[in-house]
Amino acid sequence: MTAPALQLSGIRKDFGATEVIRGVDLAVAARERHAVIGPNGAGISTLFNLISGLLRPDAGSIALHGSDITALPPHQINRRGLSRSFQVTNIFGRMSVWENVRAGVLWSAGERYCFWRDADRAHEVGARTDRILADFDLAARRDVPAGVLTYAEQRALEIAITIAGGADIVLLDEPTAGMSRAEADRAVALIRRVSEGRTLVIVEHDMGVVFGLADRISVLVYGKIVASGTPAEIRNNPLVREAYLGEEAH
């Protein structure tokens, strides 16, 4: 049997006397789009930080494609094929859009820091950067400083940087937060297109985005997964409706 792309087993995390993550079990299949939802204070941000190595669990294990990554630092987890975006946009504002994406491509292309080598001579890196910009509809903005992009464009750029490293498991933290309905709809279409063939784990509070994008959904409430299933199963789950969805479940 093929191991899940991402598997959490008995994950626990406490901060002092406060139990934040209380025994989470979660399996995400390869090439699945999986959303994790929950009310404020459910522990979702902590869970993402545990998966990406920013925090270390107090108990339990985390595996990528069956390989244990529980004790690895973030950069080693990234090199094993997992990349993430953050809720607060992280880009290099003074660098061009093209330079931002190229920075994400360089390592995965085998390029390492070398003070006597001109990065502009890495032609395959440049070609791949151009392809990613085209995929994200940012080619026309390639030479613009990233800091002057619109908010929606900056979010698209951050996702482009996240994917540029070639990771096959991508974590997106509220990628449509702060967007208008029209911007969010365009972002969903973009994420659906660029995540094709990859495993996607997404945190998102916009239920229209969640139900329109996810293959499966897990609901985290007070540090525990209370339900996992297809969008239809989650929408009709009485416990989920009571604990989280409220009027949006109708």
SULJOVEN-V470081 format. One record per residue. N is the residue number from 1. SS is DSSP state (hx for helix, st for strand, lp for the rest). PSI is psi as a letter, one per 30 degrees, with the letter a starting at -180 (NA if undefined). BURIAL is # if it has 9 or more other ideal C-beta (glycine too) atoms within 8 Angstrom, else .. Layout:
{{N:SS:PSI:BURIAL} {N:SS:PSI:BURIAL}}
This chain:
{{1:lp:k:.} {2:lp:k:.} {3:lp:k:.} {4:lp:l:#} {5:lp:e:#} {6:st:k:#} {7:st:k:#} {8:st:k:#} {9:st:j:#} {10:st:h:#} {11:st:k:#} {12:st:k:#} {13:st:k:#} {14:st:k:#} {15:st:j:.} {16:lp:b:.} {17:lp:f:.} {18:st:k:.} {19:st:j:.} {20:st:e:#} {21:st:k:#} {22:st:i:#} {23:st:h:#} {24:st:k:#} {25:st:k:#} {26:st:k:#} {27:st:k:.} {28:st:k:#} {29:lp:l:.} {30:lp:k:#} {31:lp:g:.} {32:lp:k:#} {33:st:j:#} {34:st:k:#} {35:st:k:#} {36:st:k:#} {37:st:l:#} {38:lp:l:#} {39:lp:l:.} {40:lp:k:.} {41:lp:g:.} {42:lp:f:#} {43:lp:g:#} {44:hx:e:#} {45:hx:e:#} {46:hx:e:#} {47:hx:e:#} {48:hx:e:#} {49:hx:e:#} {50:hx:e:#} {51:hx:e:#} {52:lp:f:#} {53:lp:g:#} {54:lp:f:.} {55:lp:l:.} {56:lp:k:.} {57:lp:l:#} {58:lp:f:.} {59:st:l:.} {60:st:a:#} {61:st:l:#} {62:st:k:#} {63:st:k:#} {64:st:k:#} {65:lp:h:#} {66:lp:f:.} {67:st:k:.} {68:st:k:.} {69:lp:g:#} {70:lp:e:#} {71:lp:g:.} {72:lp:k:#} {73:lp:l:.} {74:hx:e:#} {75:hx:e:.} {76:hx:e:#} {77:hx:e:#} {78:hx:e:#} {79:hx:f:.} {80:lp:g:#} {81:lp:g:#} {82:st:k:#} {83:st:l:#} {84:st:l:#} {85:lp:l:#} {86:lp:l:.} {87:lp:e:.} {88:lp:k:.} {89:lp:k:.} {90:lp:j:.} {91:lp:l:#} {92:lp:j:.} {93:lp:e:.} {94:lp:f:.} {95:lp:l:#} {96:st:l:#} {97:hx:e:#} {98:hx:e:#} {99:hx:e:#} {100:hx:e:#} {101:hx:e:#} {102:hx:e:#} {103:hx:e:#} {104:hx:f:#} {105:hx:e:#} {106:hx:e:#} {107:hx:e:#} {108:hx:f:#} {109:lp:g:#} {110:lp:g:.} {111:lp:k:.} {112:lp:l:.} {113:lp:k:.} {114:lp:j:.} {115:lp:f:.} {116:lp:g:.} {117:lp:k:.} {118:lp:k:.} {119:hx:f:#} {120:hx:f:.} {121:hx:f:.} {122:lp:i:#} {123:hx:e:.} {124:hx:e:.} {125:hx:e:#} {126:hx:e:#} {127:hx:e:.} {128:hx:e:#} {129:hx:e:#} {130:hx:e:#} {131:hx:e:.} {132:hx:e:#} {133:hx:e:#} {134:hx:e:#} {135:hx:e:#} {136:lp:g:#} {137:lp:h:.} {138:lp:g:#} {139:hx:e:.} {140:hx:f:.} {141:hx:g:#} {142:lp:e:#} {143:lp:g:.} {144:lp:k:#} {145:st:k:#} {146:hx:f:#} {147:hx:f:.} {148:hx:g:.} {149:lp:l:#} {150:lp:l:.} {151:hx:e:#} {152:hx:e:#} {153:hx:e:#} {154:hx:e:#} {155:hx:e:#} {156:hx:e:#} {157:hx:e:#} {158:hx:e:#} {159:hx:e:#} {160:hx:e:#} {161:hx:e:#} {162:hx:e:#} {163:hx:f:#} {164:hx:f:#} {165:lp:f:#} {166:lp:g:.} {167:lp:k:#} {168:lp:f:#} {169:st:j:#} {170:st:k:#} {171:st:k:#} {172:st:k:#} {173:st:j:#} {174:lp:i:#} {175:lp:f:#} {176:lp:g:#} {177:lp:k:#} {178:lp:g:.} {179:lp:l:#} {180:lp:l:.} {181:hx:e:.} {182:hx:e:.} {183:hx:e:#} {184:hx:e:#} {185:hx:e:.} {186:hx:e:#} {187:hx:e:#} {188:hx:e:#} {189:hx:e:.} {190:hx:e:#} {191:hx:e:#} {192:hx:e:#} {193:hx:e:.} {194:hx:f:#} {195:lp:g:#} {196:lp:k:.} {197:lp:f:.} {198:lp:l:#} {199:st:k:#} {200:st:k:#} {201:st:k:#} {202:st:k:#} {203:st:k:#} {204:lp:k:#} {205:lp:f:.} {206:lp:j:#} {207:hx:f:#} {208:hx:e:.} {209:hx:e:#} {210:hx:e:#} {211:hx:f:#} {212:hx:f:.} {213:hx:e:#} {214:lp:k:#} {215:lp:e:.} {216:st:l:#} {217:st:k:#} {218:st:k:#} {219:st:k:#} {220:st:k:#} {221:st:k:#} {222:lp:h:.} {223:lp:g:#} {224:st:k:#} {225:st:j:#} {226:st:f:#} {227:st:k:#} {228:st:k:#} {229:st:a:#} {230:lp:l:.} {231:hx:e:#} {232:hx:e:.} {233:hx:e:#} {234:hx:e:#} {235:hx:e:#} {236:lp:g:.} {237:lp:j:#} {238:hx:e:.} {239:hx:e:.} {240:hx:e:#} {241:hx:e:#} {242:hx:e:.} {243:hx:f:#} {244:hx:e:#} {245:hx:e:#} {246:hx:b:.} {247:hx:f:.} {248:hx:f:.} {249:hx:f:#} {250:lp:NA:.}}
